[in-house]
Amino acid sequence: MERYSSDADTTAPNSSLSSAASSTGSLARCSSLSRLSFDCSPSAAVAAAATSCSPPRASVLLRPHRSCDVAWAAIRAASTTSAAPLGPRDFKLVRRIGGGDIGTVYLCRLRSSPERESPCMYAMKVVDRRAVARKQKLGRAAAEKRILRQLDHPFLPTLFADFDATPHFSCAVMEFCPGGDLHSLRHRMPSRRFPLPSARFYAAEVLLAIEYLHMMGIVYRDLKPENVLIRADGHIMLTDFDLSLQSTTSPSLDTDTDDEASGGASCFPDHLLRFKRRRNAVAAPRPRFVAEPVDARSCSFVGTHEYVAPEVASGGAHGAAVDWWAYGVFLYELIYGRTPFAGATNEATLRNIVRRPLAFPSGSGSLARFMD
C-alpha cells in the first residue's frame, strides 16, 4: 500500500524509523553492501544498557525492561572490552533485509561473537545523509534518533547503539525481528484473516504501544499491519516512525468523572456498558492518568491512504486522534481480512473515508465476539 507525506507540520518535526526487521527469505545475501564500507574509525557514542548487577558508564543509556536481555549483555560486553565506543568495526554486516524512505536496513552481528556459537543478530539501519538531503528529509532522520533514544517499552524498538560509519553514513543498531510483519502473516492465514484470539492478542499489544507513544508526546500516524513486526518470542514491535509527529506533553491525573459514568455519548452499544455504568454509579470517582499529546497539531497529509482519518483525507488539521482512527481500521483488517474503505484508486479511497458510512460484512458476528 502506498504511503504519502508532505512536510508541513505546524508544531514539531517529523520522526522516522525504517523497519528494523522483515521477512528475509526472499532477500539475497550481499557479499558487497553497496558503497558502504565499515573499514573506518568509529566516531560516536554507544547507547548500551547496563545490567542490574553493575553500575552504568557515563555513555550508557538504561533500558530497564531489557536490562537482562542477552542482546544487551552482548552489546555491553563488547563496549566494556573496547577502548573506544562501539563503532562500525565492531559489527559484521550479513545481508540487506529491508529499506525505506530514510535508510537501508541490514542484518548484522558483533564481530566479537564467536563463530562457533549462535551470535545475537541485530538490525542496523544505515542512513545516507547525502541521499536524504537530496530528498529534503534530513530533519526526519535527526528526529528518528531523538525518538529512538527516548523509547523504553516492550513493544517498541530498542536502540542498542548509534554511531557514524563515515561523515556521510549514520548507523543505528536495533533489535532484529525474525517473524516478519503482520501483513505477511495475515496473508498466510485461512481466508487471509486472523482467528479472534490472535487478533485480540496483537490488538492488545499494539494498543499498549500507542498509549505509550502518546504518553511520550508522539503521534504515530502510520499504523498498519506492515509496520507491526513479530519478535522471536511472538510478541510485536511497532516500527517505522518516519511520519511521526512529536510534541511536548505533561502527564496528569484527571479527577473529573468520565463520560461513560455520567451518561455521555459513546461509540459502543448501551448493553456493553450497562454493567460498567452500574458499577461506577456506586463507586467513588477515581483519578485517571491522562497523557495525550493534545498540543500536537499538523496540517500535513501523511500516512497510508486506507488508514488515514477523515480530517487528514479532507485536508484539515489533525492531532493524536488519527492514531485511534487508524487503530480501528487496523482491527477491522485483522478480523475481516480487508480494510473498510478501500477503493479502486487512492482518490476513491479518500472519498470513501470522508463520505461512506462504516459497514460490516453481512451476517458477520466477528466484532461482537471480539468484544466479548
Secondary structure as UniProt FT lines:
FT   STRAND          3..4
FT   STRAND          14..15
FT   TURN            25..26
FT   TURN            34..35
FT   TURN            52..53
FT   TURN            58..59
FT   HELIX           64..66
FT   TURN            67..68
FT   HELIX           70..80
FT   HELIX           88..90
FT   STRAND          91..99
FT   STRAND          104..110
FT   TURN            111..112
FT   TURN            115..116
FT   STRAND          121..128
FT   HELIX           129..134
FT   TURN            135..136
FT   HELIX           138..150
FT   TURN            154..155
FT   STRAND          159..164
FT   STRAND          169..175
FT   TURN            178..179
FT   HELIX           182..187
FT   HELIX           190..192
FT   HELIX           196..215
FT   TURN            216..217
FT   STRAND          218..219
FT   HELIX           225..227
FT   STRAND          228..230
FT   TURN            232..233
FT   STRAND          236..238
FT   TURN            242..243
FT   STRAND          244..246
FT   STRAND          252..254
FT   TURN            259..263
FT   HELIX           270..282
FT   STRAND          288..290
FT   TURN            294..295
FT   STRAND          303..304
FT   HELIX           305..307
FT   HELIX           310..313
FT   TURN            314..315
FT   HELIX           321..336
FT   HELIX           346..355
FT   TURN            362..363
FT   HELIX           366..371
//
